[in-house]
């Protein structure tokens, strides 16, 4: 995940919420399995579909709180050109939008939400923007995002209070959804997760007939343009390690 000078989406954001993906609708999940047993929600009761439901609701909230580039915008037109014929990732239907902001960031959610900030598009050519998006989609497809979300929901006091009172994941408040959205944008993944997402991007680019070296160049561009201001680069593993592993992955293609 990359970002620069991110602003909180809620008054008291909690980074560790790490929640992504969803199907925002009427929140009609009434599965009795969500009832808390002895005050603790069991991990097996929170399905991937329920995680996707929460994610879409959080994505809808973010779209309302950010300036979305209209279809007439040069950014929206550019993103449409980049993603033409790329509306599906191994069965996951993707939906793309650009947020008009100088933040250097992009993220994906488990429901297929993919959002790119215009600030990122300003510093990268099209092939690198696509590489970054494939990296973020990789976190979703490899279930890194889902695991973060599930872990937090199972330990979050506010969520447990909703469920223990007989509620469902569809009854989360706007404040809770705001925290979920903030955490999705600011998610931090483990070293192995980042390397796996890099590898996913390389293989995906190759499968799409695109240049897999674009993943490598995207990291080099961020090093040059923003350096330590991008958490995409400042987190472990080191940039050198990532570039090395990306090259190894490309060599295996």
N, C-alpha and C positions, 0 to 999 in steps of 0.2 A: 504494500500500500504506500502511495506517495502523497505527500502533502507539504504545503508551505504556509505557515502562519494561519492555521485553521482556527476558525472562530467557533465557540460552543453553539450548539443548536438549542440547548436548553440551559436554564439557569444554573443547574448543578449537574453537569455531565459526569458520567462515571465511565471512564475508559474501559474498565474491565467488563463492561456489559457485553462486548464482543458479539453482538447478535446480528445475524444477517438472514435474509430471504423471507418471502411471504406471499400470501394471496389476499390482499386487502379487499374484503367485501363486507358482508354483514357479520363476520366473525362467528359463524354459526357452528363452531366446533363445540359440541356438548358431550364429547366422549367422557363417560364416567370414569375412564381410566385416568383422567387428569386429577381425580380427587387425591388429596394428600393422605398418605398412609403414615400415621404417627407423626404428622407434621413435616414429613420429608417426601418430596416428589421423587419417585423412582425414575432413573434415567430411561428405562425402557418404555415409559408411558408417554414420552414426548417424541412424537413421530417427526419424520422429516417434512411431511406435509404440513404439520402444525407449525414447524419452524418456518416454512415457506409462507404460511399465512401471516405470521407476525412480520416477516420481512417485507411483504408487499404493502402492508399497512404503514410500516415505517418509511418505505420508499415514497408512498403517496404523500406522507407528511413532509418529507424532504423536498419533494417537487413543489409543494405549495410554499415552502419557506425559502427557496432559492429562485434566482432568476433563470428560468429555462430559456435557452435560445429558441426563438421562433423559427419555423421552417424556412423563412426567408433570410435568416441570418447566414453569414458566410461560414460560421462555425457549424451550424446544423447541416448546411449543404455539404461541407467538407466531410463531416462525420458520416453522412449518408453515403457519400462516395467511397469512403474507407470501408464501410461495413456492408456494402451492397452484396447480396447473396451470402451474407454471413449472419443470418437471423436465427441460427440454431447451432447449439454446441452439444453434440452427442445426445440429442433428445431434449435438451433444455432450450426452450424458446427464449430468445434474447430480445430485450427492448432497450434502445439506446436514446440518450438525451445528453445535451451539453448544458452545463451550468456556466453562466457568464460570470466569471470570477477570476481574479489573478492568482488564485491558489493553484499550485502545481500538484494536481491530484487526479486520481481515477479510482473507482471502486466498482465491485460487482456484488450482487446479493443473490441468495439461493433461489429466488423466484425468477431469475433471469434479468433483473434490473442491472443495467450497466450505465454508469454515469461518468462523464469525462468533463473536467474543468477546462475552460478556454485558456487558462494560464498554462496548462500542460501542452495544449495544441500550439501555443505561441512559441514554445521552445523546442518542439520536435517536428520532424517531417512525418508524413502520413504513415510510413512503414513502422516507425518507432512508436507512434501512438497506438497502432494496431498491436504491436508487440506488448506494450504495457497493458492493454485491455485483455490480451490473451493470458497474461500473467495473473491478472485479477480474476478472470473467469476460471483459471486453474485452481485458485483457492476454493472456489465454489464447487467445481467438479470433483476435486480431490477431498471434499467434505471438511476442509480445514475450518471454513466459516461456520458450517453447521455445528461442528464440535464445540467451537467457542461459544456459540449461542446457547446450545443445550446446557453446557456447563454452567453458564451464568444464570440462566433461567432456573436451574435446579437449586441454585444457592442464593438467589436474589430474594430478599425479604419482602419487597413490595409485590413481586409476582406470586410468591407463596401465599401472601395474605389474600390475594384475589382468588386463588384456587382453593385455599382452605375454606373460604366462605361460600364455596359452591360455584364459583365463576369459572370461566374458560379463557383460553388464550385470546379469544376474540373480544374480551372485555378489558383489555389493558387500556389505561388512560392515555390521553394525548401526551402527558408528561413522560410516562413510561415509554411510549413509542418514540418520543424525542430522544430519550437516552439511548434507546436501541439504535436509532438512526445515527446518532453521534458516534456510538461505538463501532458501527459498521464502517463508517468513513475513516475512523482512527484505529482500526484493528491492527494489532501487532502480532505477528506470527513468529513461530520458532524458527531456528536456523534451518532445520530439516524441511519445514513447511515452505520457506522461501525458496530453497533449492529445488524442491519438488515443483513449485509453481513456475520457476524459471524453466525447468525441463519440460513441463507441460506446454509452455509458450513456444519453446523451440520446436517441439514435435508438431504442435498445432499449426504453426506458421508453415512448416514443411508440408504438412498434409494439405494445407490450403493453396499450395503452390506459391507461397510467399518466401521472402528471404529470411531464413532463420537467424542470420547474423544481426538482424534488426533488434533482437532482444539484447544482444551484447552492446550494440551501439546506443540503445536507449539508456543503459546504465552509464556509459561513457558520456553521453550528452548531459545527464543529470549531474555527474561529477563536475563537468566543466561549467554548467550554467548555475547550479545552486549549491553544489558541494554538500556540506554538513547540514544545510537548511532543509534537506529532503530526508525524512525519516526512512524513505525507501532505501536510502543509501547508508544512513547512519546506524541502522540496526544490524545485528549479526545475521548472517555471516559477513565477513569483510567483503568489500567490493572486489578485491583481488581474488578471493575464494569463489565468489559468484561468477566472475568472468572466466575463471579457470574451469569451473564445472559446466558452464554454458558451452565453452569450446569443446569439452569432452563430449557433451551431448550432441553437438553438431557433427563431431567426427564419427559418431555412431549411426548417423542417418544414412 
